[in-house]
């Protein structure tokens, strides 16, 4: 139980190697009823756009699927999106690796469909550093993951940043930015 007013437990012990940020298994184990509350804001203005709760309503280990809020969002067992509202992906979008280690790099390529319109995109991902961040639930020692890429169908530049803690089933913080062909912001949350 992690929330405002409670002390944050030590979730990631320091590495025994003083020259390393360590290597940690993601360690997510979903159970029905797990939940997180999010506050979504605009990155440019700081204006709060909405509050919502994400609650695990079904886990299928054999099919590598976790459903949230009765299927409105579906991920794989690592938390990578398969479906998010009307947006569906041909493969899970590999934002979250099975192991967290500073410097790790990979590419996440996928095809997405929204209301019958498909597009192809990719992100070049990297775990850039360990970082302590503060959210209403407390201060967390996190791994910062950054991704930059393109929606090659629409010519949009896309960016993603996630702050994860091994063993925690939800991101501590997420940021998404999309710019159109002219470089103008389309999404900043």
Secondary structure as a PSIPRED ss2 file (coil, helix, strand):
# PSIPRED VFORMAT (PSIPRED V4.0)

   1 X C   1.000  0.000  0.000
   2 X C   1.000  0.000  0.000
   3 X C   1.000  0.000  0.000
   4 X C   1.000  0.000  0.000
   5 X C   1.000  0.000  0.000
   6 X C   1.000  0.000  0.000
   7 X C   1.000  0.000  0.000
   8 X C   1.000  0.000  0.000
   9 X C   1.000  0.000  0.000
  10 X C   1.000  0.000  0.000
  11 X C   1.000  0.000  0.000
  12 X C   1.000  0.000  0.000
  13 X C   1.000  0.000  0.000
  14 X C   1.000  0.000  0.000
  15 X C   1.000  0.000  0.000
  16 X C   1.000  0.000  0.000
  17 X C   1.000  0.000  0.000
  18 X C   1.000  0.000  0.000
  19 X C   1.000  0.000  0.000
  20 X C   1.000  0.000  0.000
  21 X C   1.000  0.000  0.000
  22 X C   1.000  0.000  0.000
  23 X E   0.000  0.000  1.000
  24 X E   0.000  0.000  1.000
  25 X E   0.000  0.000  1.000
  26 X C   1.000  0.000  0.000
  27 X C   1.000  0.000  0.000
  28 X C   1.000  0.000  0.000
  29 X C   1.000  0.000  0.000
  30 X C   1.000  0.000  0.000
  31 X C   1.000  0.000  0.000
  32 X C   1.000  0.000  0.000
  33 X C   1.000  0.000  0.000
  34 X C   1.000  0.000  0.000
  35 X E   0.000  0.000  1.000
  36 X E   0.000  0.000  1.000
  37 X E   0.000  0.000  1.000
  38 X E   0.000  0.000  1.000
  39 X E   0.000  0.000  1.000
  40 X E   0.000  0.000  1.000
  41 X E   0.000  0.000  1.000
  42 X C   1.000  0.000  0.000
  43 X C   1.000  0.000  0.000
  44 X C   1.000  0.000  0.000
  45 X C   1.000  0.000  0.000
  46 X C   1.000  0.000  0.000
  47 X C   1.000  0.000  0.000
  48 X E   0.000  0.000  1.000
  49 X E   0.000  0.000  1.000
  50 X E   0.000  0.000  1.000
  51 X E   0.000  0.000  1.000
  52 X E   0.000  0.000  1.000
  53 X E   0.000  0.000  1.000
  54 X E   0.000  0.000  1.000
  55 X E   0.000  0.000  1.000
  56 X E   0.000  0.000  1.000
  57 X E   0.000  0.000  1.000
  58 X E   0.000  0.000  1.000
  59 X E   0.000  0.000  1.000
  60 X E   0.000  0.000  1.000
  61 X C   1.000  0.000  0.000
  62 X C   1.000  0.000  0.000
  63 X C   1.000  0.000  0.000
  64 X C   1.000  0.000  0.000
  65 X E   0.000  0.000  1.000
  66 X E   0.000  0.000  1.000
  67 X E   0.000  0.000  1.000
  68 X E   0.000  0.000  1.000
  69 X H   0.000  1.000  0.000
  70 X H   0.000  1.000  0.000
  71 X H   0.000  1.000  0.000
  72 X C   1.000  0.000  0.000
  73 X E   0.000  0.000  1.000
  74 X E   0.000  0.000  1.000
  75 X E   0.000  0.000  1.000
  76 X C   1.000  0.000  0.000
  77 X C   1.000  0.000  0.000
  78 X C   1.000  0.000  0.000
  79 X C   1.000  0.000  0.000
  80 X C   1.000  0.000  0.000
  81 X E   0.000  0.000  1.000
  82 X E   0.000  0.000  1.000
  83 X E   0.000  0.000  1.000
  84 X E   0.000  0.000  1.000
  85 X C   1.000  0.000  0.000
  86 X C   1.000  0.000  0.000
  87 X E   0.000  0.000  1.000
  88 X E   0.000  0.000  1.000
  89 X E   0.000  0.000  1.000
  90 X C   1.000  0.000  0.000
  91 X C   1.000  0.000  0.000
  92 X C   1.000  0.000  0.000
  93 X C   1.000  0.000  0.000
  94 X C   1.000  0.000  0.000
  95 X C   1.000  0.000  0.000
  96 X C   1.000  0.000  0.000
  97 X C   1.000  0.000  0.000
  98 X C   1.000  0.000  0.000
  99 X E   0.000  0.000  1.000
 100 X E   0.000  0.000  1.000
 101 X E   0.000  0.000  1.000
 102 X C   1.000  0.000  0.000
 103 X C   1.000  0.000  0.000
 104 X C   1.000  0.000  0.000
 105 X E   0.000  0.000  1.000
 106 X E   0.000  0.000  1.000
 107 X E   0.000  0.000  1.000
 108 X E   0.000  0.000  1.000
 109 X E   0.000  0.000  1.000
 110 X E   0.000  0.000  1.000
 111 X E   0.000  0.000  1.000
 112 X E   0.000  0.000  1.000
 113 X E   0.000  0.000  1.000
 114 X E   0.000  0.000  1.000
 115 X C   1.000  0.000  0.000
 116 X C   1.000  0.000  0.000
 117 X E   0.000  0.000  1.000
 118 X E   0.000  0.000  1.000
 119 X E   0.000  0.000  1.000
 120 X E   0.000  0.000  1.000
 121 X E   0.000  0.000  1.000
 122 X E   0.000  0.000  1.000
 123 X E   0.000  0.000  1.000
 124 X E   0.000  0.000  1.000
 125 X E   0.000  0.000  1.000
 126 X E   0.000  0.000  1.000
 127 X E   0.000  0.000  1.000
 128 X E   0.000  0.000  1.000
 129 X E   0.000  0.000  1.000
 130 X E   0.000  0.000  1.000
 131 X E   0.000  0.000  1.000
 132 X E   0.000  0.000  1.000
 133 X E   0.000  0.000  1.000
 134 X E   0.000  0.000  1.000
 135 X E   0.000  0.000  1.000
 136 X C   1.000  0.000  0.000
 137 X C   1.000  0.000  0.000
 138 X E   0.000  0.000  1.000
 139 X E   0.000  0.000  1.000
 140 X E   0.000  0.000  1.000
 141 X E   0.000  0.000  1.000
 142 X E   0.000  0.000  1.000
 143 X E   0.000  0.000  1.000
 144 X E   0.000  0.000  1.000
 145 X E   0.000  0.000  1.000
 146 X E   0.000  0.000  1.000
 147 X E   0.000  0.000  1.000
 148 X E   0.000  0.000  1.000
 149 X E   0.000  0.000  1.000
 150 X E   0.000  0.000  1.000
 151 X E   0.000  0.000  1.000
 152 X C   1.000  0.000  0.000
 153 X C   1.000  0.000  0.000
 154 X C   1.000  0.000  0.000
 155 X C   1.000  0.000  0.000
 156 X E   0.000  0.000  1.000
 157 X E   0.000  0.000  1.000
 158 X E   0.000  0.000  1.000
 159 X E   0.000  0.000  1.000
 160 X E   0.000  0.000  1.000
 161 X E   0.000  0.000  1.000
 162 X E   0.000  0.000  1.000
 163 X E   0.000  0.000  1.000
 164 X E   0.000  0.000  1.000
 165 X C   1.000  0.000  0.000
 166 X C   1.000  0.000  0.000
 167 X C   1.000  0.000  0.000
 168 X C   1.000  0.000  0.000
 169 X C   1.000  0.000  0.000
 170 X C   1.000  0.000  0.000
 171 X C   1.000  0.000  0.000
 172 X C   1.000  0.000  0.000
 173 X E   0.000  0.000  1.000
 174 X E   0.000  0.000  1.000
 175 X E   0.000  0.000  1.000
 176 X E   0.000  0.000  1.000
 177 X E   0.000  0.000  1.000
 178 X E   0.000  0.000  1.000
 179 X E   0.000  0.000  1.000
 180 X C   1.000  0.000  0.000
 181 X C   1.000  0.000  0.000
 182 X C   1.000  0.000  0.000
 183 X C   1.000  0.000  0.000
 184 X C   1.000  0.000  0.000
 185 X E   0.000  0.000  1.000
 186 X E   0.000  0.000  1.000
 187 X E   0.000  0.000  1.000
 188 X E   0.000  0.000  1.000
 189 X C   1.000  0.000  0.000
